[in-house]
Amino acid sequence: MEIRSEKTAAAGMETGALIVLEFEGQPRRAGFEEFYDAGEITGKPGETTVIHRPAGYRAARVVLAGAGKPEKFQSADLRKLVGTTVRILKGKSVKNVALEIPAQFCTARFVSAAVEGALLGDFECDQLKSDRSGTKFLDSFTVLAEHDGLEAAAAEGRILGEAQNFARELANEPPNRLTPTVLAERARAMASQCGLACEILDQDRMRELGMGALLAVAMGSAEPPAMIILRYTPEQPKGGSAHLGLIGKGVTFDTGGISIKPAEGMEKMKFDMAGAAGVIGAMQAIAKLKPGIPVTGIVPTVENMPGGRAQRPGDIVTTLSGKTVEVLNTDAEGRMILADALTYAGRIGCTHLVDAATLTGAVVVALGTINTGVFSNNEELAGRWMSAGATEGEKMWRMPLDDDYKELLKSNVADLHNIGGRYGGAITAAVFLKEFADPAPWVHLDIAGTAWLDDAKPFLAKGPTGTPLRSFVRLALDWS
């Protein structure tokens, strides 16, 4: 899609469709009185009114898009509004779309969000269909703004939107096409294109280091595991001694292992590497946007399968940290691979850690599919993270991490076991990870409910969402 930012009067823009924002309570626009009188235009959020060849406009269509109350309108709202309108218009075979941004919202953040919304709304998950002739896409999206100098903001929006769509592509790949080895290859190719340093630890190297938890999860699969390390180093560091580590769970398919999952819905376990996809996509954007803080992306990637060599309930493994874990449930595998990844992140110099994982069904029970569960051992880093999420419109909810929950992980035969019983499952999973993150400031994101859409949203196709990529990038950009 071609992206442009122009200082052009909306009425004079010749395009397939012109989007204008309609706020509640604003004065009526001249020429559209009959639509106001009929109640078609009210400015309520989500409302769209398409008018063909209106007088005074050169656009083939003008779309009045409801934006709600202007005092409550945020860049995240514009992102969704544009995504919704783009999906409506491309369904009508419109190829070229322009957006008029009112003067009071003509800022870099709103311009960037608008471009992101267009790219995210244009994305579809049908890459592997043999006949895609029915899939429609935009050719161009133009932001019309009253101020000069917003080209950089449009470019940033493009970088973020393309990175998020890259993450969505990865998470949508079927497990026979995206094995741990292939995920590592895709990450290496991206790093080469973007100027990131890339290192892949193979099974032998991980064995030498002592990553017993990660290797135990991989034992049942014919596919070898990998540890992907992507490094960004700023030319002029501005974050003091801070070194941000982003860690993403990369289980390319999760059967549950010996503790096998029910057959119904298991096909969706291809997105059990959505955290990994978010990290890899974020590192692509970080490489291009160049924040002032060093950032390392770490992705432990495995396939969790049953088999003659698979780990068993009752096994005791030794993690990279030296702590021993009694495996009570092989379907609690994500925390096992993250345990070694968190320890490794500390060893290679990361001072602040944020991990993302489709970790527990319990967080979906607690928060549904609206909010990502956030756990942290450090108030300052948690504050930075929640601010980044709020800026980017990725909804988060802080969850408890009391030491009392550690009692539920006590084992008689090892340092701890890998599940904590029926209640508080998302919390005990986070408590488990905290054992391997401490003492570094750390945030854990349980994205099991927010990484995938079972049904399409007006602004986003069914399938992977790319969460929390934008917040990862915002955290790095705003660090200094």
Buried (B, 14 or more C-beta within 10 A) or exposed (E): BEBBBBEBEBBEBEBBBBBBBBBBEEEEBEBBEEBBEEEBBBBEBEBBBBBEEBEEBEBBBBBBBBBBEBEEBBBBBBBBBBBBBBBBBBEEEBBBBBBBBBEEBBBBBBBBBBBBBBBBBBBBBEEEEEEEEEEBEBEBBBBBBBEEEBBEBBBBBBBBBBBBBBBBBBBBBEBEEBBBBBBBBBBBEBBEEBEBEBBBBEBEEBEEBBBBBBBBBBBBBEBBBBBBBBBBEBEEBEBEEBBBBBBBBBBBBBBBBBBBBEEEEBEEBBBBBBBBBBBBBBBBBBBBBEBBBBBBBBBBBBBBBBEEEBBBBEBBBBBBBEBBBBBBBBBBBBBBBBBBBBBBBBEEEBBBBBBBBBBBBBBBEBBEBEBBBBBBBBEEBBEBBBBBBBBBBBBBBBBEBEEEBBEBBEBEEBBBBBBBEEEBBBBBBBBBBBBBBBEBBBBBBBBBBBBBBEEEBBBBBEBBBBBBBBBBBBBBBBBE
